[in-house]
Amino acid sequence: MAYTAENWPIAAAMLPFPGTNAAGTHINDADPSAWAEAFTEVKEAGFANADLTDSWVRPGDLRRDRLAEFKQAAAEVGIGIPAISAIRRSVIDEANWEANLAYSHRTIDAAAELGCEVVSIGLHQAITPEQQKQLWFWTVEGHKDPVDDRETWGKAVSRIRDLGRHAAEVGVLLSLEMYEDTYLGTANSSVNLVQDIGLPNVGLNPDLGNLIRLHRPVEDWRELVAKTLPFSNYWHLKNYFRDEDVARDMYVTMPAPMESGLINYREAFKLALSVGFQGILCTEHYGGDGLSVAASNQDYLRRHVLPKADGYALGTSQVAQGRQQPAAKLAPV
């Protein structure tokens, strides 16, 4: 049975919640009541699910007894926890890849323990000191994966394949978040990476917002959707206002509600549904009251974008079911 607007699982990103409290204590070490408090805010905002963004809690670093307390806190509030997003833990970070790989394996184990369906990882690395000085970190270029470096590409393939096999063993999907200047930074490169990894439970998280917010020329979002959604099994959703003055080489972006930004998600979902996408969704927003904007994004999706129960119905996605659809390999860009 295909999802409809009424039952499509949509999670709130936990990005608006800090990883440390006022006393400097990490949320991993907090009393379970602190976790419950955050989950309550998410529920009161209108969400049934939360994406465990690890800028908040790091499930991969919780002991098994603490994982049990964490799972209980979510259950008592009545919030589902179907996904973990482990961010900025690149397995090809030259200085930290071993620690990041070990952390990613622990996160997969934690996901299985918590009953999560998907773990999202990426190749983006820590925000640089210069990026930290900016109001919006993406206005300054950060780390770049080496171009045309087959050795580094091979390391990404083999290490993510290792994670994908582990995830398959414990019944979890692995999703690769698209992010600028990494091997997941263009549509073609992202698809090629998934194809080279070659595992049915490894797909893409086509976070279009990460790419269209850049203050430079970018791929057309329609082409990104067309190329990546057949290989996608999870989806971070956000939008940005974007203005371009090509003659002056001027590009300006800022966060926007999903219905107001550059990406027409009504159109994007028509294409996604046409290729059978049935992945869990996660709404995000940077700045201001991010949780409330994410909640309005969920409302927009359910009211205007997702298929109604009495409307057309599409078959269950092969990608969502862990059966990668075959496709011709794309030329790298």
Secondary structure, 3 states (H helix, E strand, C coil): CCCCCCCCCEEEECCCCCCECCCCCEHHHCCHHHHHHHHHHHHHCCCCEEEEECCCCCHHHCCHHHHHHHHHHHHHHCCEEEEEECCCCCCCCCCCHHHHHHHHHHHHHHHHHHCCCEEEEECCCCCCHHHHCCCCHHHCCCCCCCCCCHHHHHHHHHHHHHHHHHHHHCCCEEEEECCCCCCCCCHHHHHHHHHHHCCCCEEEECCCHHHHCCCCCCCCHHHHHHHHHHHECEEEECEEEEEEEHHHCEEEEEEECCCCCCCCHHHHHHHHHHCCCCCEEEECCCCCCHHHHHHHHHHHHHHHHCCCCCCCCCCCCCCCCCCCCCCCCCCCC
